[in-house]
Amino acid sequence: MQGAQEREQQAAALSIRQAPDADSRIAGTIRDQGSYTVTEIQNTSWGRLLSGAGWINCHTAYCRYAGPAKEKSAETAKSSGKTVTEDGIWGESLTRRLQELFGTPQDGKISNQLAANRKFCDGITAAEWDNTPKGGSALVKEMQKWASAGMDGYIGPQTIRAWQKKLGTPIDGTVSSPSAMVKKLQKWCNQK
């Protein structure tokens, strides 16, 4: 019974590709059947995700067009329940919002993080730390790609520096508690 259920869930997933074609490497997966904003269309039906996570096939077999996106103000974001508190602490709500924007599974957790890197991440409360490398986090990989950092899925000093540079905050390779970088990241999420 469970095998059939897993196959059904996989069939319902929408692959995010690195380039606008079916032969391109899969960069992520959308499983929630939520609403996503596409910024451009190429090759007839491939849409670039606003989050920068990659491309999805927008053919009517996979997607439904809901009309042009409305400009979101902070007030609109609040009324939709998609805002995160801009307190500089990276918790579950920020993680869920980032997972939504980057098209990764939404569980509010930054999974499979190396315990050795915990000392650089005082301001991150949503991470799951472990001593054994397990491939990192899908969200972190997408965010590393967004910030032009190495894509190993682990939050360490180099990744933090890349995010700090991308967000225009002081670059020190640590996420303090509270963190100016996290505040900027929270603000960025609230503007999406």
TORNULO-848842 format. One line per field, with one value per residue: residue in three letters; x, y, z of N, C-alpha, C in turn. Coordinates in steps of 0.1 Angstrom, whole numbers, plus 2048, in hexadecimal, padded with zeros to 3 digits. Layout:
BEGIN
aa ALA; ...
nu X; ...
nv Y; ...
nw Z; ...
cau X; ...
cav Y; ...
caw Z; ...
cu X; ...
cv Y; ...
cw Z; ...
//
This chain:
BEGIN
aa MET; GLN; GLY; ALA; GLN; GLU; ARG; GLU; GLN; GLN; ALA; ALA; ALA; LEU; SER; ILE; ARG; GLN; ALA; PRO; ASP; ALA; ASP; SER; ARG; ILE; ALA; GLY; THR; ILE; ARG; ASP; GLN; GLY; SER; TYR; THR; VAL; THR; GLU; ILE; GLN; ASN; THR; SER; TRP; GLY; ARG; LEU; LEU; SER; GLY; ALA; GLY; TRP; ILE; ASN; CYS; HIS; THR; ALA; TYR; CYS; ARG; TYR; ALA; GLY; PRO; ALA; LYS; GLU; LYS; SER; ALA; GLU; THR; ALA; LYS; SER; SER; GLY; LYS; THR; VAL; THR; GLU; ASP; GLY; ILE; TRP; GLY; GLU; SER; LEU; THR; ARG; ARG; LEU; GLN; GLU; LEU; PHE; GLY; THR; PRO; GLN; ASP; GLY; LYS; ILE; SER; ASN; GLN; LEU; ALA; ALA; ASN; ARG; LYS; PHE; CYS; ASP; GLY; ILE; THR; ALA; ALA; GLU; TRP; ASP; ASN; THR; PRO; LYS; GLY; GLY; SER; ALA; LEU; VAL; LYS; GLU; MET; GLN; LYS; TRP; ALA; SER; ALA; GLY; MET; ASP; GLY; TYR; ILE; GLY; PRO; GLN; THR; ILE; ARG; ALA; TRP; GLN; LYS; LYS; LEU; GLY; THR; PRO; ILE; ASP; GLY; THR; VAL; SER; SER; PRO; SER; ALA; MET; VAL; LYS; LYS; LEU; GLN; LYS; TRP; CYS; ASN; GLN; LYS
nu 808; 813; 828; 819; 80D; 824; 82D; 818; 81A; 833; 82D; 81D; 82E; 841; 85C; 877; 88C; 8AF; 8B3; 89E; 892; 888; 89D; 8B0; 8C2; 8B3; 8AA; 89B; 87B; 858; 83E; 827; 811; 80C; 80B; 81F; 836; 83E; 858; 85F; 85A; 868; 871; 858; 847; 855; 85A; 86B; 871; 869; 877; 890; 897; 897; 88A; 868; 851; 837; 822; 7FF; 7F9; 807; 806; 7F1; 7E5; 7E3; 7DF; 7EE; 807; 801; 80E; 81F; 81B; 829; 813; 800; 80E; 80D; 7F1; 7ED; 7F9; 813; 829; 848; 855; 86B; 884; 89E; 8A4; 8A8; 890; 876; 85F; 86B; 87B; 867; 85B; 871; 875; 85D; 860; 878; 870; 873; 86E; 856; 85B; 863; 87C; 89F; 8B0; 8C8; 8E1; 904; 912; 92A; 929; 918; 920; 924; 90A; 8F8; 8E1; 8CE; 8B3; 8A4; 8B2; 8BD; 8D4; 8F0; 90A; 911; 917; 8FD; 8F5; 8EB; 8D4; 8B7; 8AC; 8C1; 8D3; 8C6; 8C5; 8E1; 8E7; 8D8; 8E7; 8FF; 912; 926; 915; 90E; 8FB; 8FF; 900; 919; 936; 93F; 927; 916; 924; 921; 905; 903; 910; 900; 8E8; 8F1; 8FC; 911; 92F; 938; 938; 928; 909; 8FB; 8E8; 8D1; 8D1; 8DE; 8DE; 8CB; 8B4; 8B3; 8AE; 895; 886; 889; 87A; 861; 85B; 856
nv 7F4; 80D; 810; 815; 82E; 83E; 83E; 84C; 865; 86C; 86E; 884; 898; 8B5; 8BB; 8D0; 8DF; 8E5; 8F3; 8FF; 8E6; 8C3; 8B2; 8BC; 8BE; 8B4; 8CB; 8CE; 8C7; 8CB; 8C5; 8CD; 8D8; 8F4; 918; 928; 941; 949; 957; 95A; 94B; 930; 91D; 915; 909; 90A; 917; 930; 930; 948; 948; 940; 926; 916; 906; 8FF; 8E9; 8F7; 8EE; 8E7; 8CD; 8CA; 8E2; 8FD; 91C; 939; 953; 975; 97D; 98F; 9AD; 9AB; 9B9; 9C1; 9C1; 9B2; 999; 994; 991; 979; 967; 960; 96D; 971; 976; 991; 98D; 985; 96B; 94A; 936; 91C; 927; 939; 927; 916; 929; 92F; 916; 914; 929; 921; 90A; 8F0; 8D2; 8D8; 8DA; 8E9; 8E5; 8E5; 8CE; 8B3; 8BF; 8C6; 8BF; 8CB; 8E4; 8F2; 906; 91D; 926; 933; 942; 932; 91F; 90B; 8F6; 8D3; 8C1; 8AC; 893; 883; 885; 88A; 892; 8AC; 8C8; 8CD; 8E6; 8F7; 8F1; 8FC; 917; 91C; 91A; 930; 945; 942; 92F; 913; 8F4; 8E1; 8DC; 8E0; 8F6; 90B; 91F; 92A; 928; 938; 951; 955; 959; 96F; 982; 982; 98D; 9A5; 9AB; 9AF; 99B; 97F; 964; 957; 950; 963; 969; 97F; 980; 996; 98E; 97A; 989; 999; 985; 97C; 993; 994; 97C; 985; 997; 989
nw 800; 809; 7F6; 7DE; 7E5; 7E8; 7CD; 7C1; 7CD; 7C3; 7A8; 7A9; 7AD; 7A3; 78F; 794; 77E; 773; 75C; 740; 736; 731; 732; 743; 762; 780; 798; 7AF; 7BF; 7BD; 7D2; 7DF; 7D1; 7D0; 7CB; 7B4; 7A8; 788; 775; 75A; 73A; 727; 70A; 702; 718; 730; 750; 763; 785; 79D; 7B5; 7AE; 7AE; 798; 77A; 770; 75F; 750; 742; 73C; 745; 75C; 76B; 776; 76A; 77B; 776; 773; 78A; 7A8; 7B5; 7D3; 7F2; 812; 823; 815; 815; 831; 835; 827; 836; 833; 83D; 84E; 86E; 873; 883; 884; 88B; 880; 87C; 87D; 86E; 85C; 84E; 842; 831; 820; 815; 807; 7F4; 7E7; 7DC; 7E8; 7FD; 817; 837; 84C; 857; 857; 84A; 851; 859; 860; 87F; 887; 87B; 88A; 89D; 88E; 88A; 89D; 89B; 88E; 893; 888; 87D; 879; 889; 884; 888; 873; 850; 83A; 821; 822; 81F; 80B; 808; 810; 7FC; 7E6; 7EE; 7EF; 7D4; 7CB; 7D7; 7CA; 7D5; 7DF; 7DA; 7F1; 804; 81F; 83B; 841; 848; 82E; 81F; 82E; 82C; 810; 80F; 81F; 810; 7F9; 804; 80D; 826; 843; 840; 84F; 852; 866; 876; 88A; 8AA; 8B1; 88C; 873; 859; 858; 85E; 847; 835; 83E; 838; 81D; 816; 81E; 80B; 7F5
cau 800; 81C; 82F; 810; 80C; 830; 82D; 80E; 820; 83E; 827; 817; 839; 845; 86A; 87D; 898; 8B9; 8B1; 891; 88F; 886; 8AA; 8B8; 8C3; 8A8; 8AF; 892; 86E; 84D; 834; 81C; 807; 80A; 80C; 82D; 837; 848; 85C; 861; 858; 871; 86F; 849; 840; 85D; 859; 875; 86B; 86D; 880; 89D; 89A; 898; 87F; 85E; 849; 82B; 817; 7F2; 7F9; 80E; 803; 7E5; 7E8; 7DA; 7DF; 7FA; 80A; 7FF; 819; 81D; 820; 82A; 806; 7FA; 814; 808; 7E4; 7ED; 7FF; 820; 834; 850; 85A; 879; 88B; 8AC; 8A6; 8A4; 888; 86D; 857; 874; 87F; 85C; 859; 87B; 872; 853; 866; 882; 86B; 878; 864; 853; 859; 868; 889; 8AB; 8B4; 8D5; 8EC; 90F; 913; 936; 926; 90E; 927; 922; 8FC; 8F1; 8D4; 8C6; 8AD; 89D; 8BB; 8BF; 8E3; 8F4; 918; 914; 913; 8F2; 8F2; 8E7; 8C6; 8B3; 8AA; 8CE; 8D9; 8C0; 8CA; 8EF; 8E6; 8D3; 8F2; 90B; 91B; 927; 908; 90F; 8F0; 902; 902; 926; 93B; 93F; 919; 911; 92A; 91A; 8F7; 904; 914; 8F4; 8DE; 8F7; 8FE; 91F; 933; 941; 937; 921; 8FB; 8F9; 8DB; 8CB; 8DA; 8DA; 8DC; 8BD; 8AA; 8B2; 8A8; 887; 880; 888; 86F; 854; 859; 853
cav 800; 818; 812; 81C; 83B; 845; 840; 856; 871; 870; 872; 891; 8A2; 8BD; 8BD; 8DD; 8DD; 8F0; 8FA; 8FE; 8DA; 8B7; 8AA; 8C3; 8B8; 8B8; 8D3; 8CD; 8C1; 8D2; 8BB; 8D3; 8DD; 901; 922; 92C; 94B; 947; 965; 95A; 93E; 92D; 910; 913; 907; 909; 924; 932; 933; 955; 945; 93D; 918; 90F; 907; 8F4; 8E7; 8FE; 8E8; 8E5; 8C0; 8CB; 8EF; 905; 92A; 940; 961; 97C; 97F; 99C; 9B2; 9A8; 9C3; 9BA; 9C0; 9A6; 98D; 992; 98B; 96C; 95E; 95B; 975; 96C; 980; 995; 98E; 981; 95D; 941; 92B; 914; 92F; 93E; 91B; 912; 933; 92D; 90A; 917; 932; 91A; 8FE; 8E4; 8CD; 8E2; 8D4; 8F3; 8E1; 8E5; 8C0; 8AD; 8C8; 8C0; 8C5; 8D3; 8F2; 8F9; 911; 928; 928; 936; 948; 929; 915; 901; 8EB; 8C6; 8BF; 89E; 891; 87B; 88B; 883; 899; 8BA; 8CC; 8D1; 8F4; 8FD; 8F0; 906; 924; 91D; 91D; 93E; 94E; 93E; 929; 904; 8EE; 8D4; 8DA; 8E3; 904; 90D; 92D; 92E; 92A; 944; 95D; 957; 95E; 97D; 98A; 983; 995; 9B2; 9AD; 9AC; 98E; 97A; 956; 952; 954; 967; 968; 97F; 982; 9A0; 987; 973; 994; 99D; 979; 97C; 99E; 98F; 973; 98C; 99F; 980
caw 800; 80A; 7E9; 7D4; 7E9; 7E5; 7BF; 7BE; 7D1; 7BA; 79C; 7AB; 7AF; 797; 78F; 791; 776; 773; 74F; 73B; 72D; 739; 733; 74C; 76F; 78A; 7A3; 7BA; 7BC; 7C4; 7D5; 7E6; 7C8; 7D4; 7C1; 7B2; 79E; 77D; 770; 74C; 733; 71C; 704; 701; 724; 73C; 757; 76D; 792; 7A3; 7C0; 7A8; 7B0; 78B; 770; 770; 753; 752; 73A; 743; 74B; 769; 772; 773; 769; 784; 773; 777; 799; 7AE; 7BD; 7E1; 7FC; 81F; 828; 80E; 81B; 83E; 834; 822; 840; 82E; 842; 859; 877; 86F; 890; 883; 890; 875; 882; 874; 865; 851; 846; 83A; 826; 817; 80E; 7FD; 7E9; 7DF; 7D6; 7EF; 806; 821; 844; 856; 85D; 84F; 84E; 84E; 85B; 867; 88D; 887; 877; 893; 8A3; 885; 887; 8A9; 898; 887; 89C; 880; 878; 87F; 889; 884; 886; 867; 844; 833; 814; 824; 81E; 7FD; 809; 811; 7EE; 7DD; 7F2; 7EB; 7C6; 7CA; 7DB; 7C3; 7DE; 7DC; 7DD; 7F8; 80D; 82D; 83F; 847; 847; 820; 81A; 835; 825; 803; 812; 825; 804; 7F1; 80B; 80F; 834; 847; 83C; 859; 852; 871; 877; 899; 8AF; 8A4; 881; 869; 84C; 859; 85D; 839; 82E; 841; 831; 80F; 815; 820; 7FF; 7EA
cu 809; 823; 826; 80E; 818; 831; 824; 813; 82B; 838; 821; 821; 83C; 854; 86E; 88A; 8A2; 8B7; 8A3; 88F; 88F; 893; 8B3; 8B8; 8B8; 8AF; 8A7; 884; 864; 842; 827; 810; 803; 80B; 81A; 82D; 842; 84B; 85D; 85E; 862; 86D; 860; 842; 848; 85E; 864; 86E; 871; 878; 88E; 8A1; 89C; 88C; 875; 857; 83B; 81F; 80B; 7F1; 7FF; 80A; 7F6; 7E9; 7DE; 7D9; 7EC; 7FB; 807; 80B; 816; 823; 822; 81D; 7FF; 801; 80F; 7FA; 7E3; 7F4; 80D; 82C; 83B; 854; 868; 880; 899; 8AF; 8A0; 89D; 87F; 865; 85F; 878; 873; 85A; 864; 879; 867; 859; 870; 87D; 870; 86D; 862; 850; 85E; 875; 894; 8B2; 8C3; 8E1; 8F7; 911; 91F; 933; 91D; 913; 926; 914; 8F4; 8E2; 8CB; 8C0; 8A5; 8A5; 8BB; 8CD; 8E6; 903; 91B; 90F; 908; 8ED; 8EC; 8D8; 8C3; 8B1; 8B8; 8D5; 8D3; 8C4; 8D9; 8EF; 8E2; 8DE; 8FF; 916; 91C; 91A; 90A; 904; 8F2; 904; 90F; 92A; 93B; 931; 914; 917; 924; 90C; 8F9; 908; 907; 8EA; 8E4; 8F9; 90D; 923; 93D; 940; 930; 913; 8F9; 8EB; 8D8; 8D5; 8D5; 8D7; 8CE; 8B2; 8A8; 8AB; 899; 880; 87F; 87C; 862; 851; 855; 844
cv 80D; 81B; 819; 82A; 844; 848; 84B; 864; 876; 874; 880; 89C; 8A9; 8C0; 8CB; 8DA; 8E8; 8F9; 8F7; 8F2; 8CE; 8AF; 8B1; 8BC; 8BD; 8BF; 8D3; 8C8; 8C9; 8C7; 8C1; 8D8; 8EC; 90B; 927; 937; 948; 954; 965; 94C; 93C; 91F; 90C; 912; 906; 917; 925; 937; 940; 953; 943; 92F; 911; 911; 8FC; 8F4; 8ED; 8F9; 8E6; 8D7; 8C0; 8D7; 8F5; 914; 931; 94F; 968; 97E; 98D; 9A0; 9B1; 9B3; 9BB; 9B8; 9B3; 999; 98A; 98B; 97D; 962; 959; 963; 96D; 978; 984; 998; 989; 973; 954; 935; 924; 91C; 934; 932; 917; 91C; 932; 921; 90C; 91F; 92A; 90D; 8F0; 8DF; 8D6; 8DB; 8DD; 8EF; 8E1; 8D8; 8BE; 8B7; 8C3; 8C7; 8CD; 8E1; 8F9; 905; 91E; 92D; 92A; 93B; 93F; 91E; 90A; 8F6; 8DF; 8C3; 8B1; 89D; 88A; 883; 883; 88A; 8A7; 8BB; 8D0; 8E0; 8FB; 8FC; 8FA; 914; 926; 921; 92C; 948; 94B; 938; 91A; 8FE; 8E0; 8D1; 8DC; 8F2; 905; 91B; 932; 931; 937; 951; 960; 95E; 96D; 987; 98D; 98D; 9A3; 9B6; 9AB; 99E; 989; 96A; 94F; 958; 957; 966; 975; 982; 98C; 999; 980; 97E; 998; 991; 979; 987; 99A; 986; 97B; 995; 996; 97D
cw 800; 7FC; 7DF; 7D8; 7E6; 7D6; 7BB; 7C2; 7C8; 7AD; 79D; 7AC; 7A2; 798; 78C; 78A; 776; 767; 74A; 731; 736; 73A; 73E; 75A; 778; 795; 7B0; 7B6; 7C4; 7C6; 7DB; 7DE; 7CC; 7C8; 7C0; 7A7; 794; 777; 761; 747; 728; 717; 705; 70F; 731; 743; 762; 77A; 797; 7AD; 7BB; 7A9; 7A3; 782; 772; 763; 756; 749; 742; 749; 759; 771; 76D; 774; 772; 781; 777; 786; 79D; 7B5; 7CC; 7E9; 808; 825; 822; 813; 828; 83E; 82F; 82B; 83C; 833; 84D; 861; 874; 87C; 890; 888; 885; 87C; 878; 86A; 859; 848; 83D; 82E; 81C; 80F; 803; 7F1; 7E1; 7D9; 7DB; 7F8; 812; 82F; 850; 85C; 852; 852; 84B; 84F; 863; 874; 88E; 883; 880; 89A; 89B; 884; 894; 8A6; 890; 891; 895; 87A; 880; 87D; 88B; 882; 879; 85A; 83D; 827; 816; 821; 810; 7FD; 808; 803; 7E5; 7E1; 7EF; 7DC; 7C4; 7CE; 7D4; 7CC; 7DA; 7E2; 7E4; 802; 81C; 830; 847; 844; 838; 81B; 821; 82F; 818; 805; 817; 819; 7FC; 7F7; 80F; 81E; 837; 845; 847; 85A; 85E; 870; 886; 89D; 8B7; 899; 877; 85C; 84C; 858; 84F; 831; 831; 83A; 822; 80D; 815; 814; 7F3; 7EA
//
